[in-house]
Amino acid sequence: MKLGVLVYLENSEEQILMIHRRKNDEHQGLWLAPGGKVEPNEAPFETAVREMLEETGLQIKDHELRGVISFPDDGESPFGDEWHVFVFYSKHFSGTISENCPEGKLEWIPKSSLTELDTWEGDRIFTPKIFNSGCFSAKFIYSGKSLLDYSFSGTKE
């Protein structure tokens, strides 16, 4: 089992910082929020700060946990293992966006356009819930790049 984070960072113009992935992995060509793997002895809140700095050059603060998403691995998951991903949201950051993101091209996307991006089908389903207060829990089951099933529980039905 692996733990990861995603960080949805919003600027004053109601845009969210996203990465158009160019890395040669299961996310290649897709749009994702910045994030990454939780390292040993690291709390997910710390991972969010570290990954944002590494990938974007921005220092975030006052980030809020908005969701926990499980991606089970039944042998057909594109992610190669069972993942539990902590989803954070913040409007508070400082610094300058890096021109050399190791994961892909960084771009501010209007919040209203996020569900139109080429991304995982599950991301289009859970992303709108991130911008409400409270925290949700969800499970998304994939076979390859196809979403087979999903469910939500928690405060954001």
FENVEN-V23744 format. One line per field, one symbol per residue. burial: I if it has 9 or more other ideal C-beta (glycine too) atoms within 8 Angstrom, else O. A space follows every 10 residues. Layout:
BEGIN
burial: ???
END
This chain:
BEGIN
burial: OIIIIIIIII IOOOIIIIII IOIOOOOIOI IIIIIIOIOO OIOIIOIIII IIIOIIOIII IOIOIIIIII IOIOOOIOIO OIIIIIIIII IOIOOOIIOO IOIIOIOOIO IOOIOOIOII OIIIOIIOII OOOOIIIIII IIOOOOIOOI OIOIOIO
END
